[in-house]
């Protein structure tokens, strides 16, 4: 494969050129954006067991991180403030490092079976308040850090992407065994020497054991 290069005449470089490609924003879409949580947004967050957290550093390098826990794991502190627990992970700390240098974040809340989603944008702060962390503990284990988000905008997002992808449709579920295991993929990416099937099975078992011991 060779590197792809876009011809300059096909590049959109300003907002006017971009908007000329599309019809005007529907009035409903423009008005639905709120600056604080209403009762519907609160209920959506209370039901959501999963979100995607978008961040970027001071130089604009972006990252999106999945976050998940039992429904309602994101604490609603008030109409303009949320707190997201940071559970144990791989310790790359990509999202957290980004927030230190650039507090602007975007959150996308998902509820299994719901085709619509909730989008929240705001300014994030990393907090180690013991009382807040204790309130988000699970199995007696508190997160080391909470991501506190001051909301600047919140709105519901329509179902088109989920309808197109049929994400929740069981008929579209794919067999995980059609692809190698996570440990096999990572090993192939970082090692030049293949491991034996027995060694790979041991790595898979070790990963599963790690999941059981370090979710919280």
N, C-alpha and C positions, 0 to 999 in steps of 0.2 A: 504494500500500500504506500502511496505517496502522500505528502502533505497537501491538504486542501487549502486553496487560496481563492477568496471571493474577488471577483472583478469589482473595482472601485465604483463603477456606475450602478452596481446592484446593492450597495451599502446604504442603509438609512442612517443618517448622521444627525438629524435634529427632530424635535417633537412635531413640528409642523408637517414634515414629510411623512412621518409615521401616522399622524391622525388623518391625513388625506387618504390613507388606504382604507379607513373604516368609517362607518356611519357615526353620527354624533352619539355620545353617551346617553343611554335611556335615562329619563328623568328619575325613575324609580331607583336605578343603580346609583345615581349621583346623590340622592337624598338618604339612602339607607345607611350611610356611614355615620356612626355615632362617636362621641368622644368619651363616653363612659358606658358601663354595663347597664343594660335594662334587664327586666326579669327573664326575658327569653335567652339572652346571652348568658346570664347566670345559670339558668337551668341547663343549657348546652354544656357549659364548662363542668358543672357538677356531674353530668352523665359521662363525660369524655374520659376514657382510659388511655388516650394516646394523643400526642401532638408532635409536630415537627417544629423545631426551633431554628430559625434562620438568623445568622450573624455575619458580620464582616469586620475585618480589622481596619486600622487607620489607613492602610493603603488600598482598601477596597477588596482584599482577598476574601471571598465568601465561603460560607460553610453552612450546611444544613444537618441538624442532628435529631435523631428520633428520641422521644422521651415517653415512657410508659409506666403505668402503675394501676392499681385498682381505680375504678371510676371515682372522680372527685379528688384525685391526688393533687391537683392544682388548687391551692388555697385562695379563696376570694377574701382579701383583707378589707377592701371597701369597693365602692363603685368604680374607682379609678386605679386600683392596685391589685396585682396578682403575685403569688409567690410559687415558684416551681422548684421542687426539691431536685438536687443533683445527686442521683444515685451512683453507686460504684460502677466504673466503666473501665476503659483501657488506659486511663490516665494520660491520654494525649492532651486533654483539656482544651481542645480546639475552640469550642464555643466560649468557654470561660476566659481564655486568653484574649479572644476577640472582644468580649464585652469590656474587659479592662481598658482596651484602647479605643473602643467605639461602642457606646451604649445602645445604639439603635438596633432593635430586634424585631423580628416578625414571628408570630406563632400561628400555626394552622391546627385547629382542634378537629379530631375525627372521632366519630362514634360508630362502632361496628353496625352495619346494616343501614346507616343513614347515608344517603347520597349527597346531601348538602353538608357544608362544613362551616366553621366559624373562624374568621381571621381577626387576629389582634396584632396591632403594631404599637410599639412604645419604646421607652427608654429603660434599660435594665441596669441594676446594681447588684453586685455580689455581696451577700449578707451572711454573717456568722452569728447572728443573735441566738443565744442558747434556747430561749423560750420558743422562738419561731421554729427552730430546727427540731426541738423536742415535739412540737405539735405535729410535725410531719414524719415522725418516726414510724417504722413498721417492723414488727417482730423485735421490738426493743432496740432497734438500730436507727439512729438519727442520721440524716445526711450531713456531710461536712459543710456544705454551702447551700444557700437558697438563692435562686435568681429572682429578685424582686423587680417586677415590671410596672412602671407607671404608664398607663394606657394613654395613647394619643388618638387611636382610632380603632373601632371595632365594628365588624359587619358580617352578615351572613353571606356565604358564597353559594352560587347555584350548583345544581347537580350535574351539569353537562359532562364534566371530566369523568365522573364516576359512572354515568350512564354510558359514555363512549367506551370506557375501559371494562365495564361490567365487573368491577373490582370485587363486589360482594356476591356475585352470582356463582353458586357452587359448580355449575356446569363449566365455568371458566377457570376453576382452580387447576393449577398445574402440579404435577407430581414432583416433589422435591428431589426424588432419586434420579430425575432426568439430568441433574447437574451434580458435579462432585460435591463432597461435603465442604464446609467452610474451611476446615483445617487443610484439606487437600488443595483447595484453591490458594490459600495463603502460602502453603509450602511450595507450590509450583511457582508462585510469584517471587519468592525470596530465596529459594534454594536452587542451585544448579544440579544437585545430586538428588534424584528421586528416592523416596523412602519406600520400604516394602509395604505390602498390604497389612501385615501384622503391626508394623510401626504406625501406620496411618490409623488403624483401628484403635491403637492405644492413645494416640493424640485425640481422636474423636471422643473417646471415653473420658479422657482428662478434661476436655472442654465441657462436657456434660456435667462432670463432677464440680467443675468450677462454677457453672451456672447455679447448681443447687446450693453451693456454699456462699456465693458472693453476690446474689441478687440484691441484698441489702446490707 
